[in-house]
Structure formats: structure tokens, C-alpha cells
Amino acid sequence: MLFPEVLVLVRGAGDLATGVIYRLHLAGFPVVATETPQPMVVRRTVSFAQAVYDHEYAVEGVTATRVDSVEEARHMAARGALPILPCPQDEVIAELQPVVLVDARMLKRTDAAALTQARLVIGLGPGFHAGVNCHAAIETNRGHHLGRVLWKGATQADTGLPGSILGHRETRLLRAPVAGVFWPAVDFGDHVDEGDVVGVVEAEEEHEVRSRLAGVVRGLLYPGLQVEAGTKIGDVDPRDDPQAIYTISDKSLAIGGAVLTAVLTWLKRTSGIQHRSDAEPSP
């Protein structure tokens, strides 16, 4: 482990957070991730949050393990393993005392984090303003600025629009028609056509959820979760490549790389290390 003294706490372990956790873990940082007791994660095949349900879950060769105490998480991270703690409360921060805190929950609120929570606080996406509620903010909106590290200023506001894939935005998402309990009728990687039933939401009666386009099932909520009307419960990828659903997305890796850059930049600044081109010329 290259940076054993730089403990990183990542809040959230969904698909975007997984890109962050993956990059930091491979770079040699001890990482602890927190999640909710029942993660509402759609792209579970590429989310370390799945370890909350399965006890262990691997993404691209990196295995996360569910733990049930802060001490267990601390010891596991120190050994170079990757613990997932299903305890989202703020008190975990005070108990763990991380050097770096990454808020990857995508809550899209201005009160999600505070500068006092760690020596370096990094916020992902809408709601974060560098110098106000975090030290560094990471742009998560697709486009020219995706993955940029902001040491001053705010990230772009929430557009409310899902990313476009082959021209499809909202139509590729699966949403609950009513409040109730979600049960999938398909599995990850299955091909579906427009109009196919992909699941049901049980309320007073069963309400079918149908795909609005043809493609491969890329996202599904965990079976048996309670959902509200309009909740995103899955998505269909029109590119129809079943292998792609088991690898971390380009967006997640870009954001993970941005967080890694922010941490290394901060370490360089605080340790006084300079690049050769920045230093005084050698005699």
C-alpha cells in the first residue's frame, strides 16, 4: 500500500462511486465506503454496493466485503482490503476520522458535506461548491467538462436529464408506475424488445413495467425493494452489448480519475513536493 496513512472515506458505493473507489484502491490508498442498509442502486453489476446484499462482491477483479462496525472497516482497510459499511450516518466520519472524504452519494444538495469533515473534502456533482462546502468539486455532467477538478467555483446544476445513448434519454429508463414493491421479470444482460415486460410493482394489484425500447438490460433494482411512483428501477441499453454491463463505465472511470488527481494534487501541495519543472534549476 503506497499511502497507508491517508485513509479515504467514500460515502456511497453506487456505479459512479465505484469508479472512485476502484481508482483509489488500485492506486494504493486505504479506502472505506459507506452505504445505506438497502442500497437503491440500479447498475448493480458495476457497484460495490451489491456487497451489502451479497456480503462480498467483485467489480473488475476488486472485491468489496460488507462489514458491520467502524473498527472492522478500519482494520480491513489497513490490510489493503475493501470494506463496505452499511451505515450512512454522519457519525461514522467522526469515528473513522478519515484524512480524505469523498461524497459520492449524488444527493444534489448543498448541505451534503462540509469543509470541517476531513482535511480534504471532495464532492461529486451538482450541489458542490469548492471553497464553500468542499475543498474540491468534481464535474459529473457529460460533455467537455466531465471529470474536471474545481478548486474554486461550483459544478454545473442538475439538468434533470439522463445521459443520451444512441439518442435515447428518458426512454431507456425504467420507472415505477406506482408506489409498491418491485420484482424484476428479467435479468442483467437479457435482451428485451420494446413493450416487453421487465418487472412488476406490487401495490393493491400488480402493475407491469415495460421496456420502451429494444436493447440489453443494464440496470435493475434489487428484488423486493419498496419504491415510490416514478422511482428509477432499471435501464435498458440500446447498444445491446451484454458484456459492457459488467465493466465500469467511461463516465465512472473519468470521475474516479478526477478524484485520484485531486487527492494526489492535494498531497503534493501539502507535502511541499514539486515537479522538476516547478523547482529551482539544478546546479
C-alpha beads as a LAMMPS data file, in Angstrom:
LAMMPS data file: protein, C-alpha beads

283 atoms
282 bonds

1 atom types
1 bond types

-500.0 500.0 xlo xhi
-500.0 500.0 ylo yhi
-500.0 500.0 zlo zhi

Masses

1 110.0

Atoms # bond

1 1 1 0.000 0.000 0.000
2 1 1 1.561 3.284 -1.142
3 1 1 -0.351 5.678 1.129
4 1 1 -1.175 3.753 4.340
5 1 1 -1.573 6.933 6.380
6 1 1 -4.066 8.574 4.001
7 1 1 -7.367 6.921 4.894
8 1 1 -10.145 7.752 2.422
9 1 1 -13.828 7.524 3.256
10 1 1 -16.129 7.356 0.238
11 1 1 -19.772 7.986 1.003
12 1 1 -21.784 5.899 -1.435
13 1 1 -20.915 2.772 -3.412
14 1 1 -23.163 3.028 -6.463
15 1 1 -21.857 2.912 -10.027
16 1 1 -20.272 6.396 -10.035
17 1 1 -18.804 5.940 -6.566
18 1 1 -17.446 2.552 -7.634
19 1 1 -15.245 4.215 -10.268
20 1 1 -13.819 6.405 -7.497
21 1 1 -13.316 3.529 -5.064
22 1 1 -11.739 1.373 -7.777
23 1 1 -9.213 4.039 -8.818
24 1 1 -8.213 4.940 -5.252
25 1 1 -7.919 1.305 -4.174
26 1 1 -5.697 0.361 -7.121
27 1 1 -3.545 3.459 -6.530
28 1 1 -2.689 2.257 -3.025
29 1 1 -4.976 4.215 -0.716
30 1 1 -6.811 2.543 2.178
31 1 1 -10.493 3.047 1.383
32 1 1 -13.667 2.597 3.412
33 1 1 -17.032 3.034 1.695
34 1 1 -20.389 3.560 3.367
35 1 1 -23.833 2.750 2.014
36 1 1 -27.426 2.553 3.152
37 1 1 -28.715 -0.723 4.637
38 1 1 -30.786 -1.246 1.462
39 1 1 -28.953 0.456 -1.412
40 1 1 -31.261 1.772 -4.145
41 1 1 -28.648 1.045 -6.802
42 1 1 -29.731 0.274 -10.353
43 1 1 -26.449 -0.702 -12.056
44 1 1 -25.659 -3.358 -9.514
45 1 1 -23.290 -5.333 -11.754
46 1 1 -20.741 -2.499 -11.507
47 1 1 -21.490 -1.268 -7.987
48 1 1 -19.628 -2.265 -4.839
49 1 1 -22.913 -1.527 -3.052
50 1 1 -24.001 -5.031 -4.069
51 1 1 -21.727 -6.327 -1.272
52 1 1 -24.321 -5.054 1.212
53 1 1 -26.709 -7.718 -0.132
54 1 1 -24.224 -10.462 -1.051
55 1 1 -21.601 -9.932 1.717
56 1 1 -18.902 -9.933 -0.982
57 1 1 -18.999 -8.554 -4.485
58 1 1 -16.268 -8.119 -7.109
59 1 1 -16.065 -5.499 -9.846
60 1 1 -13.287 -5.873 -12.420
61 1 1 -11.190 -8.035 -10.127
62 1 1 -11.571 -5.906 -6.981
63 1 1 -13.631 -7.455 -4.192
64 1 1 -15.598 -5.449 -1.642
65 1 1 -16.728 -7.017 1.628
66 1 1 -19.562 -5.972 3.901
67 1 1 -18.558 -5.152 7.476
68 1 1 -20.771 -4.149 10.378
69 1 1 -18.591 -1.888 12.512
70 1 1 -16.274 1.076 12.087
71 1 1 -13.406 -0.776 13.774
72 1 1 -13.765 -3.732 11.441
73 1 1 -13.785 -1.341 8.484
74 1 1 -10.677 0.438 9.738
75 1 1 -8.714 -2.788 10.247
76 1 1 -9.772 -4.223 6.884
77 1 1 -8.768 -1.063 5.001
78 1 1 -5.398 -1.033 6.782
79 1 1 -4.789 -4.562 5.464
80 1 1 -5.424 -3.418 1.913
81 1 1 -8.905 -4.926 1.650
82 1 1 -12.037 -3.004 0.677
83 1 1 -14.788 -2.761 3.323
84 1 1 -18.341 -1.586 2.683
85 1 1 -20.094 -0.347 5.818
86 1 1 -23.909 -0.119 5.583
87 1 1 -24.110 2.855 7.933
88 1 1 -24.679 6.206 6.183
89 1 1 -24.897 8.404 9.290
90 1 1 -22.583 11.390 9.681
91 1 1 -21.306 9.958 12.990
92 1 1 -19.209 7.464 11.024
93 1 1 -16.981 10.339 9.879
94 1 1 -16.116 11.351 13.446
95 1 1 -15.477 7.738 14.433
96 1 1 -13.328 6.917 11.423
97 1 1 -11.538 10.295 11.163
98 1 1 -10.519 9.954 7.507
99 1 1 -7.851 12.187 6.003
100 1 1 -9.902 12.423 2.806
101 1 1 -13.682 12.379 2.498
102 1 1 -15.322 11.851 -0.898
103 1 1 -19.067 12.463 -1.026
104 1 1 -20.184 10.341 -3.968
105 1 1 -23.830 9.920 -2.978
106 1 1 -25.079 12.257 -5.741
107 1 1 -27.658 13.776 -3.410
108 1 1 -27.545 17.007 -5.455
109 1 1 -27.890 19.128 -2.309
110 1 1 -25.748 21.948 -0.959
111 1 1 -25.835 20.542 2.593
112 1 1 -24.422 17.098 1.734
113 1 1 -20.918 17.869 3.062
114 1 1 -18.918 20.461 4.988
115 1 1 -15.317 21.665 4.900
116 1 1 -14.770 20.573 8.505
117 1 1 -15.465 16.870 7.908
118 1 1 -11.922 15.996 6.801
119 1 1 -8.616 17.606 5.847
120 1 1 -9.626 17.174 2.206
121 1 1 -13.317 17.043 1.284
122 1 1 -14.208 16.214 -2.312
123 1 1 -17.759 16.482 -3.652
124 1 1 -19.172 14.876 -6.777
125 1 1 -21.688 16.595 -8.986
126 1 1 -24.479 19.133 -8.510
127 1 1 -24.675 20.933 -5.171
128 1 1 -20.934 21.163 -4.548
129 1 1 -19.052 24.462 -4.499
130 1 1 -15.296 24.375 -3.945
131 1 1 -14.344 26.549 -1.006
132 1 1 -17.893 26.585 0.341
133 1 1 -18.986 23.019 1.165
134 1 1 -15.949 21.113 -0.129
135 1 1 -12.296 21.741 -0.957
136 1 1 -12.521 20.255 -4.457
137 1 1 -15.611 19.667 -6.597
138 1 1 -15.742 17.162 -9.452
139 1 1 -17.837 17.820 -12.550
140 1 1 -20.053 14.809 -13.307
141 1 1 -22.119 16.175 -16.194
142 1 1 -21.263 14.559 -19.517
143 1 1 -19.601 16.841 -22.040
144 1 1 -16.423 18.867 -22.318
145 1 1 -16.110 19.459 -18.561
146 1 1 -16.730 15.888 -17.355
147 1 1 -14.116 14.869 -14.794
148 1 1 -12.656 18.330 -14.232
149 1 1 -11.403 19.147 -10.728
150 1 1 -12.624 22.510 -9.463
151 1 1 -10.657 24.130 -6.635
152 1 1 -12.823 27.233 -6.973
153 1 1 -16.427 27.554 -8.046
154 1 1 -19.402 25.246 -8.364
155 1 1 -20.213 22.263 -10.519
156 1 1 -22.943 22.548 -13.123
157 1 1 -26.540 22.496 -11.896
158 1 1 -28.571 19.322 -12.192
159 1 1 -30.034 19.143 -15.699
160 1 1 -32.661 16.574 -14.713
161 1 1 -31.876 14.710 -17.920
162 1 1 -30.305 11.251 -18.145
163 1 1 -27.330 10.831 -20.456
164 1 1 -28.041 10.180 -24.111
165 1 1 -27.193 6.740 -25.542
166 1 1 -27.744 6.445 -29.295
167 1 1 -30.164 9.349 -28.997
168 1 1 -32.187 7.794 -26.172
169 1 1 -32.516 9.577 -22.834
170 1 1 -35.648 9.124 -20.732
171 1 1 -36.948 6.290 -22.916
172 1 1 -34.109 3.980 -21.853
173 1 1 -35.034 4.289 -18.165
174 1 1 -37.464 2.011 -16.354
175 1 1 -39.587 3.750 -13.721
176 1 1 -42.109 2.540 -11.173
177 1 1 -45.661 3.361 -12.348
178 1 1 -46.965 3.373 -8.747
179 1 1 -45.653 3.055 -5.202
180 1 1 -45.155 -0.543 -4.106
181 1 1 -42.652 -3.414 -4.090
182 1 1 -40.547 -4.037 -7.185
183 1 1 -39.969 -7.526 -8.579
184 1 1 -37.941 -7.949 -11.795
185 1 1 -39.024 -10.368 -14.513
186 1 1 -35.721 -10.260 -16.410
187 1 1 -32.038 -10.413 -15.507
188 1 1 -28.940 -8.389 -16.315
189 1 1 -27.769 -8.923 -19.866
190 1 1 -31.147 -10.119 -21.148
191 1 1 -32.249 -8.717 -24.486
192 1 1 -35.665 -7.077 -24.461
193 1 1 -37.777 -5.570 -27.205
194 1 1 -39.983 -2.504 -26.990
195 1 1 -43.083 -3.394 -24.999
196 1 1 -41.597 -6.408 -23.215
197 1 1 -42.446 -6.777 -19.524
198 1 1 -39.299 -6.286 -17.429
199 1 1 -40.888 -6.433 -13.995
200 1 1 -43.870 -5.633 -11.821
201 1 1 -44.595 -3.295 -8.946
202 1 1 -46.881 -4.866 -6.365
203 1 1 -49.352 -2.494 -4.739
204 1 1 -53.030 -3.332 -4.276
205 1 1 -52.572 -5.123 -7.574
206 1 1 -49.631 -5.848 -9.872
207 1 1 -48.532 -3.105 -12.251
208 1 1 -46.357 -4.158 -15.174
209 1 1 -43.198 -2.275 -16.105
210 1 1 -42.476 -2.445 -19.844
211 1 1 -39.404 -1.516 -21.827
212 1 1 -39.781 1.485 -24.084
213 1 1 -37.049 0.403 -26.486
214 1 1 -35.061 -2.617 -27.643
215 1 1 -31.721 -3.371 -26.032
216 1 1 -29.960 -5.158 -23.203
217 1 1 -31.000 -4.879 -19.569
218 1 1 -28.205 -2.901 -17.892
219 1 1 -29.810 -1.868 -14.616
220 1 1 -32.270 -3.365 -12.130
221 1 1 -33.050 -2.558 -8.525
222 1 1 -32.580 -5.342 -6.000
223 1 1 -35.723 -7.524 -5.873
224 1 1 -38.274 -6.787 -3.167
225 1 1 -37.399 -3.155 -2.515
226 1 1 -40.100 -0.634 -1.690
227 1 1 -40.296 2.099 -4.331
228 1 1 -42.215 5.294 -4.864
229 1 1 -44.048 6.196 -8.060
230 1 1 -41.518 7.455 -10.590
231 1 1 -38.522 5.796 -8.918
232 1 1 -35.888 4.632 -11.396
233 1 1 -35.927 0.842 -11.148
234 1 1 -33.771 -0.076 -14.129
235 1 1 -32.456 0.855 -17.535
236 1 1 -32.103 -0.639 -20.995
237 1 1 -29.000 -0.052 -23.123
238 1 1 -29.838 0.286 -26.847
239 1 1 -26.239 -0.612 -27.787
240 1 1 -27.268 -4.197 -26.976
241 1 1 -23.822 -5.286 -25.704
242 1 1 -24.303 -7.627 -22.711
243 1 1 -20.579 -7.640 -21.888
244 1 1 -20.495 -3.874 -21.272
245 1 1 -22.766 -4.140 -18.240
246 1 1 -20.002 -5.903 -16.274
247 1 1 -17.322 -3.234 -16.723
248 1 1 -17.101 0.197 -15.114
249 1 1 -18.374 2.916 -17.439
250 1 1 -16.237 5.563 -19.108
251 1 1 -18.011 8.220 -17.049
252 1 1 -17.335 6.457 -13.747
253 1 1 -13.670 5.936 -14.603
254 1 1 -13.301 9.580 -15.650
255 1 1 -14.781 10.746 -12.360
256 1 1 -12.632 8.267 -10.439
257 1 1 -9.549 9.571 -12.219
258 1 1 -10.529 13.123 -11.329
259 1 1 -10.841 12.247 -7.642
260 1 1 -7.468 10.487 -7.712
261 1 1 -5.929 13.561 -9.360
262 1 1 -7.465 15.818 -6.698
263 1 1 -6.078 13.684 -3.862
264 1 1 -2.582 13.491 -5.371
265 1 1 -2.588 17.221 -6.133
266 1 1 -3.537 17.976 -2.538
267 1 1 -0.838 15.644 -1.200
268 1 1 1.754 17.338 -3.399
269 1 1 0.724 20.783 -2.186
270 1 1 0.586 19.882 1.480
271 1 1 3.864 17.935 1.480
272 1 1 5.808 20.563 -0.411
273 1 1 6.758 18.144 -3.184
274 1 1 7.378 19.852 -6.502
275 1 1 7.680 18.603 -10.040
276 1 1 11.092 19.038 -11.631
277 1 1 9.816 21.796 -13.917
278 1 1 8.445 23.709 -10.906
279 1 1 11.580 23.511 -8.804
280 1 1 14.686 25.658 -8.869
281 1 1 17.164 24.650 -11.607
282 1 1 19.797 22.158 -10.545
283 1 1 23.346 23.478 -10.197

Bonds

1 1 1 2
2 1 2 3
3 1 3 4
4 1 4 5
5 1 5 6
6 1 6 7
7 1 7 8
8 1 8 9
9 1 9 10
10 1 10 11
11 1 11 12
12 1 12 13
13 1 13 14
14 1 14 15
15 1 15 16
16 1 16 17
17 1 17 18
18 1 18 19
19 1 19 20
20 1 20 21
21 1 21 22
22 1 22 23
23 1 23 24
24 1 24 25
25 1 25 26
26 1 26 27
27 1 27 28
28 1 28 29
29 1 29 30
30 1 30 31
31 1 31 32
32 1 32 33
33 1 33 34
34 1 34 35
35 1 35 36
36 1 36 37
37 1 37 38
38 1 38 39
39 1 39 40
40 1 40 41
41 1 41 42
42 1 42 43
43 1 43 44
44 1 44 45
45 1 45 46
46 1 46 47
47 1 47 48
48 1 48 49
49 1 49 50
50 1 50 51
51 1 51 52
52 1 52 53
53 1 53 54
54 1 54 55
55 1 55 56
56 1 56 57
57 1 57 58
58 1 58 59
59 1 59 60
60 1 60 61
61 1 61 62
62 1 62 63
63 1 63 64
64 1 64 65
65 1 65 66
66 1 66 67
67 1 67 68
68 1 68 69
69 1 69 70
70 1 70 71
71 1 71 72
72 1 72 73
73 1 73 74
74 1 74 75
75 1 75 76
76 1 76 77
77 1 77 78
78 1 78 79
79 1 79 80
80 1 80 81
81 1 81 82
82 1 82 83
83 1 83 84
84 1 84 85
85 1 85 86
86 1 86 87
87 1 87 88
88 1 88 89
89 1 89 90
90 1 90 91
91 1 91 92
92 1 92 93
93 1 93 94
94 1 94 95
95 1 95 96
96 1 96 97
97 1 97 98
98 1 98 99
99 1 99 100
100 1 100 101
101 1 101 102
102 1 102 103
103 1 103 104
104 1 104 105
105 1 105 106
106 1 106 107
107 1 107 108
108 1 108 109
109 1 109 110
110 1 110 111
111 1 111 112
112 1 112 113
113 1 113 114
114 1 114 115
115 1 115 116
116 1 116 117
117 1 117 118
118 1 118 119
119 1 119 120
120 1 120 121
121 1 121 122
122 1 122 123
123 1 123 124
124 1 124 125
125 1 125 126
126 1 126 127
127 1 127 128
128 1 128 129
129 1 129 130
130 1 130 131
131 1 131 132
132 1 132 133
133 1 133 134
134 1 134 135
135 1 135 136
136 1 136 137
137 1 137 138
138 1 138 139
139 1 139 140
140 1 140 141
141 1 141 142
142 1 142 143
143 1 143 144
144 1 144 145
145 1 145 146
146 1 146 147
147 1 147 148
148 1 148 149
149 1 149 150
150 1 150 151
151 1 151 152
152 1 152 153
153 1 153 154
154 1 154 155
155 1 155 156
156 1 156 157
157 1 157 158
158 1 158 159
159 1 159 160
160 1 160 161
161 1 161 162
162 1 162 163
163 1 163 164
164 1 164 165
165 1 165 166
166 1 166 167
167 1 167 168
168 1 168 169
169 1 169 170
170 1 170 171
171 1 171 172
172 1 172 173
173 1 173 174
174 1 174 175
175 1 175 176
176 1 176 177
177 1 177 178
178 1 178 179
179 1 179 180
180 1 180 181
181 1 181 182
182 1 182 183
183 1 183 184
184 1 184 185
185 1 185 186
186 1 186 187
187 1 187 188
188 1 188 189
189 1 189 190
190 1 190 191
191 1 191 192
192 1 192 193
193 1 193 194
194 1 194 195
195 1 195 196
196 1 196 197
197 1 197 198
198 1 198 199
199 1 199 200
200 1 200 201
201 1 201 202
202 1 202 203
203 1 203 204
204 1 204 205
205 1 205 206
206 1 206 207
207 1 207 208
208 1 208 209
209 1 209 210
210 1 210 211
211 1 211 212
212 1 212 213
213 1 213 214
214 1 214 215
215 1 215 216
216 1 216 217
217 1 217 218
218 1 218 219
219 1 219 220
220 1 220 221
221 1 221 222
222 1 222 223
223 1 223 224
224 1 224 225
225 1 225 226
226 1 226 227
227 1 227 228
228 1 228 229
229 1 229 230
230 1 230 231
231 1 231 232
232 1 232 233
233 1 233 234
234 1 234 235
235 1 235 236
236 1 236 237
237 1 237 238
238 1 238 239
239 1 239 240
240 1 240 241
241 1 241 242
242 1 242 243
243 1 243 244
244 1 244 245
245 1 245 246
246 1 246 247
247 1 247 248
248 1 248 249
249 1 249 250
250 1 250 251
251 1 251 252
252 1 252 253
253 1 253 254
254 1 254 255
255 1 255 256
256 1 256 257
257 1 257 258
258 1 258 259
259 1 259 260
260 1 260 261
261 1 261 262
262 1 262 263
263 1 263 264
264 1 264 265
265 1 265 266
266 1 266 267
267 1 267 268
268 1 268 269
269 1 269 270
270 1 270 271
271 1 271 272
272 1 272 273
273 1 273 274
274 1 274 275
275 1 275 276
276 1 276 277
277 1 277 278
278 1 278 279
279 1 279 280
280 1 280 281
281 1 281 282
282 1 282 283
